[in-house]
Amino acid sequence: MAKIIKVHSLQGNKFFYCDAGDIPLQVNDYVILDTGHDLDIAKITAAEVQALPGDLSEPLMTVVRQAQTEDLIKARQKQEGEALTKCKEMVVNLSLRMKPLTAHYDLESGHIAIFFSARERIDFRGLIRKLSRNLETRVELKQIGPRDEAKLLGGIGKCGYPLCCQSFLTSFTPVSIKMAKEQGLALNPMKISGICGKLLCCLAHESKESR
């Protein structure tokens, strides 16, 4: 008699019944499934279901093994990559003036958050509906500002070192042109602005106001 478990697939947000064989498993464990045409990763929602294989409307999938940390990382990266690619395609098709930057996939909830930048307010309700249907899961779109975009994407500053916002800053402090004046710097926007287009965060480090 097969040991039947119920799982929630991370790809497509669907539920399946599987034959776990003699593999010791518990609810909330992640497993690798043989779907018949490829391998899938899923989370166990019921460790043992009281049913015979013949009682189920679809053939049982087979549990290959319990998923490891590396499997979860690859699954998350795959979901994030697919979501970001699909979002970029739809943004172009819908002629939306926004730039999708990165996606974050939550393994526990199965939800996807996509961060984007835009110079103006965007009505992305249609985009969310299309993405949710295509990815078969809940999708959130979150707009971020220029400083947060730089922190998210990273880069090299004018000093030749990695950006402060990505390296060690945990929050953004207000930066004013007065700080540049106090330090005797030339008020050239090209020299006192970062790659984000805003005043350099490091101006605050030497400012009298920050001491």
C-alpha positions, 0 to 999 in steps of 0.5 A: 500500500502506498504512503500517500501525502498531499503537497503544495507545488511551488511551481504553479501554486497547485496541490498534488497527491504523491507516493512517498514510499518509505521516505520519513517526512513531516508536514512542512517538509519540502520534497522533490517530485517526479511529475512524469516529465520533469522534477518539481519542488513541493511543500508537504501539507498532509503527511499521510492521507487515508486513501487508496491510489484507485480512489484518486482521480489523477495518477500519483506522483512519486517523491524522489527525495527530501529537498535540501537547502540548495534545492530551495535556493534554486527554486526561489531563484528560478521563480524570481527570474521567471517573474521578473522576465514576465513582468518586463515583457508585460510592461513593454506590451502594456506601454507602462513607463516603469522599470522592473528591478528585481523580484522576491519569492516567498517560499512560505506563502508562495507570493511574489513581490516585484520592485520597480522604479518610475518617474511618475505614479503608475496605474499597474492594476492591469499588470498585477492581474495579468501577472497573477494569472500568468504566474498563478500566485499572488503578486505585489508591485512595490515602487522604490525611489532612486536611493533605494534603487541604488541600494538594491542594485549596487555599484561603485561610487565616485571614490572607487569603493562599493556604494555606502548604501549597499555596504553599511548604511542601514537607513538614509539620513537627510543630505543638503547642499549646505553640507557640501558648502561647509566642506568647501566643495564645488557645487557641481551637481556632477561631482556631488551627486551619486549614481542615483542622481541624488546628493552623495550620502557621504556628504553627511559623514563630514558635515558639522550637522551630523556630529 
